[in-house]
Amino acid sequence: MIICSNCKHANMTGALFCAECGAQLIGRDTLTTQSIATENLKTASRRTTGEMSQPVEGDNAWANLHLLDTGQVLPLSSRNEFTMGRISEGQPIMPDIDLSPYQAYAAGVSRLHAVIRRTGVTVVFMDLGSANGTFINGNRLTPNTEETLKHGDILALGKMRIQVLIDKK
């Protein structure tokens, strides 16, 4: 468990932000954006084991983000919208979910890369004009256009692959 220094809430091990107050639980990086080659992104985002995990990681989570390269699971709860990206020094707007601890810079994740939002029982995802693009199941997203997600979809933020596990509560 990770204890939030802001509100003292006990969070799941590996959480990047507090499920109660939203405070950042991990320190900041000083990296800048790195461009990556895009020719292999479509096929790289499709490689999976074929096994679909179940959304059981966070007790109150409406979805879990399973980072396929590290095995880490990030629960989404307490709010209906989260920005995703990485943090660098002097950045004026911080993402809600900082992917820096998971080699986001090397994978080509932008500072404010994408947003995931729950509206009722629907979960949508949108690229925020990222430098290296965003893919759902190998299909490149048009920036600033919402796409509906399904349980088990594979996101690629640059080369970082994330499986979305949606709780059907």
N, C-alpha and C positions, 0 to 999 in steps of 0.2 A: 504494500500500500504506500502511496505517496500522500503526505499531509500537505494541504495547501497552506502556504504562509500567510495568505490573505484572510481566509475564513475558517481555517483549521479543519476543513472537510477531508475525510479519508477517501482518496481516489484510487482507482485501479492501478496496479503497477504498469508502468509504460505510458500512462496518460500524459498528454502534452499540455493540457489545460484542465482547470478545475471544473468538474461536472456541476458544482453548486453555484459558483460565482463567475466562472469563465476566466479566472486569472491564469496567466501562463505559469506552468510548472517547470519548464526547462529553460536554461539560459539562452542568450542570444549569440549568433555567429557573426563573423565579420566578412562574409563572402559576398561576391557579386555574381551576376548572372553569367553563366557559361553556355555558349551555343553548342549544340550537339548535332551530329549527322542525323538526318531524318529518313534516309532511304530504308532503314530496317525497322522503323517504328511500328508499322502496320502488322508485320509478322511477329515482332517481339511481343506485342500486346496480346496476342492470341495464345501464346504458349502457357498452358496450365496443366495441372495433373489430371484434370477431368473430374476431380472430386470437389463437391461443393460443401463448404462449411456451413454450419447452422449459426444463426445470430444468438449466441448464448453468452457472450463475453461480459457485456455490461448489464447489470440488473435492470436499470430503467432505460436502457438504450433503445431508441427507435431504429437505429441502424449501427452497424459496426463496419469499420474500414479495415480490411485485412491486407496489410502490406505484403505482397507476395514474395518480394526478394528477401525480407527479414523475418517473416512470420509474425511480426508484431500486429496486434489487433487494437484499434483505437475506437472506443465506444462513443457514439453521439447521443447525448441526452441533455436535458435541462433547457435547451433552446431549439428552435425550428430551423435555424440557418447558421451555417459555418463557412467562413472563407478558408481556403487552403492555400498554402504556399510555404515560403521559408523566410527567415528573418536575417537581416544583415544590419550592421551598425549604421545609425543615422537614418534608418527607414522611417518615414513619417506615419505610415499606416501599416499596422501589423496584422498578419492573418490570424484568425481564431485558432487554426490548427497549423502549428509550425512543424514542417517536415524536415527541417535542417538536421536533426539527430539521425535521420535515416538516409544520409548521403543525397539529399535533395539537390544540392548544388551540382554534384557530378552527374546526376540524372537529368539535369536541365530543367528543374522546376523553377518557375518564376516566383518573385516575391509575393505577388498576389496572383495566383495562377487560376483558381477556379472557386466556385461556390456550390455547396450542396444544400438543398432546402426541402423541408417537408411541408406540404400543404394538404391537410387532411390525411388521407391514406396514400397520397401520391408523393413520390420523392423525385425531385428534379435536380439536374446538374448543369452548370454553365461555365464555359471557358471565359475568363475575364480579359481576353486579348493577350494571352501568354506568348512568350517569345518562341517556345518550342512546340506549341500546340497541345491539344488534349484529344484523346480518343476514347470512344466507348466501344468495346468489343471489336477493335481494329478500325472503326470508322471515325475519321477526323471530324471534330465538331466545328461548326461555324462559331466564331467568337461572339459573345453576348447574345446567344440564342439558347433558351432552355431546352433540355432533352430529358424525357422521362426515363428513370432508372428502374430496372427490375432486379429482384433478388438474384445474386450471382453474377451480375454484369461485371466486366473487367474494365477498369479505367486505366488510362495511361496518361500521366502528367509528365510530358517529355518522355523519358524512358522509365519512370517510376510506375510500376504496375500495382494497382489496388483493386481488390475484389470487394464489391459492395454487398453486405449481408443485411437485408432489410427485415425487420421484425414485423410480422403481420398482425400485431395486436389490434 
